């Protein structure tokens, strides 16, 4: 299908090179939309997860961190206690 430029109200047909370039642009745009749509689950999950700080604090309190990491975290908690 021939595409046109609108120049001062006149329809000027695309050259073969312009057609090829527009086809490539449309293909790239469609791929970008498909990639964006394929990641919808990640955007949906992001709104539902607890804040990362809350997740890490829960892991700390559950004793999941290695001893050296737990010691570093505890040192910060001790330095800046809750009021």
C-alpha atoms as one frame of an Amber mdcrd trajectory, in Angstrom:
protein
   0.000   0.000   0.000   1.435   3.344  -0.982   1.928   5.900   1.758   2.037
   9.617   1.265   3.545  12.762   2.727   1.196  15.697   3.113   3.088  18.723
   1.815   1.073  21.930   1.700  -2.091  19.915   1.185  -0.556  17.834  -1.606
  -0.161  14.057  -1.327   3.392  13.098  -2.275   4.008   9.336  -2.497   6.795
   7.815  -0.427   9.890   6.671  -2.261  10.811   2.996  -2.045  13.477   3.906
   0.513  10.960   5.840   2.620   8.545   2.888   2.458  11.264   0.508   3.658
  12.259   2.846   6.454   8.648   3.272   7.602   8.132  -0.517   7.504  11.197
  -0.950   9.728   9.989   1.773  12.125   6.567   0.138  12.390   8.123  -3.275
  13.004  10.363  -1.871  15.744   7.410  -0.087  17.343   5.347  -3.287  17.294
   8.230  -5.208  18.901   8.574  -2.552  21.598   4.843  -2.748  22.362   4.996
  -6.550  22.505   7.964  -6.425  24.890   6.184  -3.870  27.087   3.000  -5.968
  27.144   4.967  -9.125  27.953   6.205  -7.478  31.163   2.746  -6.437  32.417
   2.929  -9.038  35.185   5.990  -7.271  36.631   4.219  -3.912  36.727   1.169
  -5.516  38.342   3.268  -7.278  40.976   5.242  -4.143  41.798   2.120  -2.439
  43.121   1.240  -5.413  45.330   4.599  -6.269  46.928   5.523  -4.802  50.314
   8.211  -2.108  50.195  11.717  -3.544  49.746  12.787  -2.146  53.108   9.944
  -4.027  54.787  10.919  -7.221  52.976  14.550  -6.906  54.055  13.601  -6.079
  57.645  11.408  -9.190  57.790  14.306 -11.310  56.528  16.606  -9.753  59.128
  14.174 -10.495  61.947  13.683 -14.034  60.659  17.452 -14.600  60.954  17.955
 -15.293  57.271  21.018 -13.073  56.728  24.573 -14.370  57.196  26.083 -13.455
  60.569  28.343 -10.693  59.192  25.448  -9.019  57.338  23.188  -9.322  60.376
  25.912  -7.722  62.504  26.218  -4.786  60.085  22.449  -4.270  60.052  22.230
  -4.542  63.844  25.022  -1.975  64.217  23.011   0.527  62.164  19.840  -0.257
  64.132  21.756   0.232  67.391  23.298   3.496  66.175  19.883   4.886  65.171
  17.318   3.343  67.524  13.567   3.870  67.149  12.387   6.882  69.120
